[in-house]
Amino acid sequence: MTTVSIHITHATALPPLELRRVRQWGDPVMMEWGFDVNQVGTSNFQAVRCWNDGNRTFGAVTNFLYIPHAEVMQLRDMQFAEQTDRGYYDEDSKMNWLCAFRGKMYMYDSKFDTDGKEVHWRTASAIRWGTLTLGGNLVQVERYETIKLRIQDRPLQDYEMARLVGFRRSDWDRPLDDLITEGLVHYCYCAYFPNNGFGHTPKGVVYSPFFSPQDYDFVGPQDAQPSALYIPTIWLEPK
């Protein structure tokens, strides 16, 4: 999980909107890296953790960005109410699926506030977003870099890494369809038992930005603010 060292041997600039798709859980390539519900032992959202160039580690729980309250409410406004075959889900029920103290894509620093009241996304001053991509979604690649690092228990070696473009504060005012097309907002896809079944959330279609560390405060081991999030190119497939 922790990088021992980093050495960029080359960096190749790309034209704007170089798009790739994050491989899904259960893809043969991804199963070699543990992205498999049978190995994890539970269904999951399609969480594919990112590496960052700040503290130089992977992580979607120990590494996170703080999303301030006003933008949490904008995240709520990004959702839409819908009737599904499982029931009717409004914006609030979708946010309740996204956010909790632990075990969700967005989490709180503590379960209770200083007054002893349970923390909620409607009242928290800021909530955590773990630094991750979501399988099945497009991501926008700024460039590729060859970086020497250690992934999981693999030997220290060179990996081609995709430096990703993230969602900026100015993007809240842009059309949602454009943001999805450009890989800046993701569908919150899930991986289901028994065979990594791919689909939307149990609450229907839910959206989440792929936030950029250039606009949001980072917290993680060493708390070194990164400039970008990365993913190994082998975890990506063509658009």
N, C-alpha and C positions, 0 to 999 in steps of 0.2 A: 504493500500500500504506500510506503514512503519512498520518495526519490532519494537516491544516494548522491547523485551528482547530475549536472546538466551541461551539455556541450552542444551547441548548435553548429552543425557542420555546413549547412547551406539553408537558404530560405528563398523560395520561389514566389514572386508576386503573381497574383492572378487578376484577371479582369473582374469588374463588379458582378455580383450575383452568381458566383460559382456555387452551385447548389449540389449537395449530396443528401442521401437519405440514411438515417441511422438504422442499422440492422435491428430486426425484431428479436426479442427473447425467443429461443428455440431455433433460431438460425444456426446451422452447423458451426459456423465461425464463432458465434456468440456462446454456444454451449461449452466450447473449450475454455471460456473465461468465466463460466459460472452463471451466465444469464439464462436460467432454466428453472421453472417452478419446482421441478422434481428435486433439483439439487438444493434449492433454497428451502423447500418444504412448505411453501405457501404461495397463493396467488399474489400478484404484485402489480403495481403500475409499471409501465415499461421503463423503469429507471435504468439509465446508462450513465454512470458517474463521469464527471469531467476531471481533468488535470488542470492545474493553474500555474502560471509563471510567477506567482508571489511566494507562497510557501513550498511550491514545487511538489505537491502531493495530489493524489486523487481523493475524492470524497464528496458525498452528497448529504452526509449527516454532520460530520465533524467540520466540514467546510460549508459555509453558507453566506448569503448576502442578506442584509436587513432591508426589508421593504416597509417604508413608513406608512402610517395609518391612512393618509389621504390616498395613496396608491393602492392599498389593500381594497379600499372602497371602489377604486376604478377597476380593479380586478373583478370585484363583484358585478360591476356594471357591464363587464365584458361577457358575462354569462347570459343565457336566455332561458326562459321558462319553456318547458316542453312536456307533452304527454308521450310516454313510452309504453311498451308492453308490460313494464314493471310498475308503472304508476306515473303520477304527475310530480314533476320536480321543478321547483322555481329557483331563482338565483340564490336564495339563502341556503336551500338544501344542498345545492352544488358547492357552495362555499364551505358548508359544514363537512362535506366529504373531502374537500381539499385541505382543510385546516384543523389542527388539533394540537394538544400538548406534545404528543409523540406519535410516530408511525405514519405521518402524512407528508405530503409534498411541502406544505407550509407548517411550521411549528413555532411554539412559543418558548420563550426563555424559561418561564416557570409556569406551574399549573395554577397558582393562586397569586393574586396581587397583594399589595401591602395591607389592604383592608380585609384579606381573607376571602375575597370573592374569586370565583373561578375565572381565569382569563379567557377571553373570547375574541375572535377576529374583529368583531364590531367595536371593541373597546381598547384593544392593545395598541400601544403607541407605535409599535413596529412588530413585524413577525418575520421569521426566518424562511428563506427559500434556499433549499439545498442545491448545490451546484451540479446540475444534471441535465442531460438531454433525455428525450423520451423516444424509445424505439418506434419506428414507423413514420417518424416526422422528418421533414426537410430541415437541414441546417445550411447556413451560408458560410462558406469557407473564405476567409481573408487571404490565407496563404498556407502552404505546407512547409513544415520545418522538420529536420532530422534532429532528434533530441535523444541523448543517452540517458536512460532512466531504468528503474526497476518497477515492474508491474506485478503486484501480488508476490508470489514466491519465485517468479521467473528470474533468471540471471540478469545482471545489469547489461544492457545492450542498447543499440540504436533502434529507435522506432520512428517511422514517419508519422508526424502528428499534424492534425488539421487545426489551425488556429481559427476559432469561430467568431463570427460577428454576432453581437448580442443586442437585445432590446434596450433602447435608450429612453430616457424620460420624454424626449420629444416625440417618441413613437406613440404615446397614448392618444394623440390627436389624429392619428392616421387610420384609414379604413381597415377593419379587421381582416378582410379578405386579402388585402395587399400584404399585411404582416404575416399571414399564414403562408402565402405564396413565396415570400422572401425568407422563410425559415426563422422568423423572429418571434412568432407565437406558435405554440405546439398544441395539438390535440392531446388530451390526457389519456392516451391509450393504456390498456391494461393487458396483462398476461394471465390467462386463466388455466386452471386444471381441466383435463388431465395432461394435455399435450401442448401447453403454452398457447392456448387459444387466444387469438388476437381480437380485440374489440374495444369499444368505448367503455366508459365507466359504468358501474351499476346505476348511476344517476343520470345517464344519458351523455350528451356531448358536453364536455367541459374543456375550457381553454386555460392555458398558462403561458405567459411570456417566458422566453429564454433570456433572462436578464443579463446585462453587461456589467462587469465589475468596474467599468469606467464611471458609472453613475451611482453605484450603491456600495455601502460600507461592507467590507469583508470581515468575517470572523472565522478563525481556524487555528490550527497549530502554528505558532509564531506570529499569527495575525499580520502577515505581510500582504499588503493590498496588491492583488494582481492587476495586470493590464488586460488580460484576456483569459478565456477558458478554452481548453483544447480537448480533443478526442483522438485516439489512435485511428489512423486512416483505415486500418483493417476492420474497424467497427463500423465503417461506412460502406455504402454501395452506391452505384450510380443513381441519379435522380429517377 
